[in-house]
């Protein structure tokens, strides 16, 4: 488990970034204590909607087990036919069974007499092959029917488990959309992906493999116990001695292996998070020569996963050989005592042969249950991680009777707004601000001043602590989130594209847009210029990381997306940071037209790009320390003047100095 990153006053945890998908974060929450049975029962309860199918699974399993359990008794009858025929052929023909028994006793062979007295032997008559054929055919039919019923049970079980996992994946997907942004700030993206993919797949595999075998094994144990007591209560008691030994052994081993499975899946998530982070920033790793450190970190996490996995598999793997050892001891005891009882005439050879098969059938399901213990523990450990995600605190629900803004005019007001990421670390305190419709407001300030936090509050990515934010007089907390965000267009510094064509990415914010509207937005954002140079034009498929186009081209596509959405409120977070200077000037002209008649918030570090803003807000430590137009702020020679000089004045001074 990686440690939680250290906090910086007024900031998110290290590695976390506020606002804008996707978030690549490091750090994982501590695992909750292992609770096997509550989690296992909760997992089973998810199958409740499919209880009819489960009932059929049980019914077909019971029928299959009943037939399978009856087969050894039939085969015992076949053994008796063979054994009786062999003995009968050796006895004098024409003599009665009673006479043969009496002759054996007279000869002092009481054990043989007792055995012959119990057998349905006919002196002088050999094996009845017709009867033997009928018995064997009946056994074959029973075995085949049992297999068919078992196949049907497996089919029904798959039709139960897979829909349940489909529903679980849907719930996890819906849950992710209901979680607040701070939750993702505290999670590694690879860790979340591991829960959504690896853990749910492991749960499905566990249920599919264990439910059928567990049910069949338990029914087999019950059926075999009944048949063993029917044949010989004495031998049955000898065989049952193995049960408490097996249960006690399994409990002791499982108690030690379950925490190791929890650790195994936790380390799997940590390793996935590291791999995702390292390969997302693969170029930076190469540029800064951090390959050895990344490899060392990978090796450390990989070794931790190896240690946890080895311990889990080794400890749980002890169960099966231990169960086999106990089963073999039981088998030897049954064979010895059974042979003595056959010799004494207390039981027939066929019954002993059937009982030995039952003893094998009895220990085999116990061994299977023991072998499934590690799989069940692994599945429940994964279920705990998924349930932990499903139980996470969600964002506050939308109001039952939300306010409605049919078409926003764009008046935004902050009324004594306070916000902090942590309760003991203030960031924004009692901020008040009014932005009139159509105004362009630029937000500048040093890193960590709260610029992005301010626009994230408008988007309700985070909820304000005190005070309120209004849009056209309506408290945004009283609006549905999707309705609020439907009025806002956002272009981030980190351009986000999904795997699809250029056209699909531009149309993302407005799926119903026509081809003409898409091309018009692309032309305004200068996407059309480079799209025609690509072999497939607008049908060029962009990979999920946008690796087949440049960073500037990616950013132009996201700007075209905002053009097409045509929102009444626009948020630009360093939207032209990745384009070249000439293109930036062209895009600024187009964005000036885009900002016309709509409220715009522009976060900028290059102050030359926001000179024409209606109002410039200078933020420091979550407070607006200065605001006004560019010329007025320069004349005031305050915080903005200092920032402006930091970017331009020194360069001009250096240019005026003669070379040394």
Protein Blocks (a to p, Z undefined) as FASTA:
>chain_A
ZZdddddehiacehiaeehiadddedddddddddfklmmmmmmmmmmmmmmmmmmmmmmm
mmmmmmmmmmmmmmmmmmmmmmmmmmmmmpcehiafklmmmmmmmnopaklmmmmmmpcc
dehiacdfklmmmmmmmmmmmmmmmmmmmmmmmmmmmmmmmmmmmmmmmmmmmmmmmpcf
klmmmpcfklmmmmmmmmmmmmmmmmmmmmmmmmmmmmmmmmmmmmmmmmommlmmmmmm
mmmmmmmmmmmmmmmmmmmmmmmmmmmmmmmmmmmmmmmmmmmmmmnopmmmmmmmmmmm
mmmmmmmmmmmmmmmmmmmmmmmmmmmmmmmmmmmmmmmmmmnopacfklmmmmmmmmmm
mmmmmmmmmmmmmmmmmmmmmmmmmmmmmmpccdddddfbdcddfbaghiacdehiacdf
bfklcfbeciacdddehiacddeddehilpmmmmmmmnomaccfedcddeehiafklpcf
klmmmmpccddfbdcdddddfklmmmmmomkbcfklmmmmmmmnommmmmmmpmnlmmlc
cdfkopmbcfklmmmmmmmmmmmnopabdcdehkllmbcfklmmmmmmmmmmmmgopacd
dddfblmlmmmpmbdcddeehiafbgcdfklmmmnopmklmmmmmmmmmmmmmmmpccZZ
